[in-house]
Amino acid sequence: MKPWEEIPAAVYYRGTHGVIVVYDVTSAESFVNVKRWLHEINQNCDDVCRILVGNKNDDPERKVVETEDAYKFAGQMGIQLFETSAKENVNVEEMFNCITELVLRAKKDNLAKQQQQQQNDVVKLTKNSKRKKRCC
């Protein structure tokens, strides 16, 4: 593939376990794009953990995306929301801990599901100790 050729979106998402979708709380346009980004993730990932992050939450004067609107949207999408400030290190560690826990829990649940499926697929053969004798 040549550098100027477009790489299919599925390549970017291959093997993805968790996605952090970040928008700028001082930019309404970035928040509007969140829906498109989540749709792209849903189209290219089978089962992936997602969280929504509103960054730059350190300047209330410039904030245009209201917390209530973001929480409502996150609730509709079934994902958790974190408002963070990377500049002031507010909620950043909590956000990373959350996505890590979500991914690990999903991996554990998937492993348990696979093991249960394997157990269901096993045919158990037992030796029958009470054989009936037949005469021919």
Helices and strands as residue ranges (DSSP letters): H 9-13, E 18-24, H 28-44, E 49-55, H 67-77, E 80-83, H 92-121
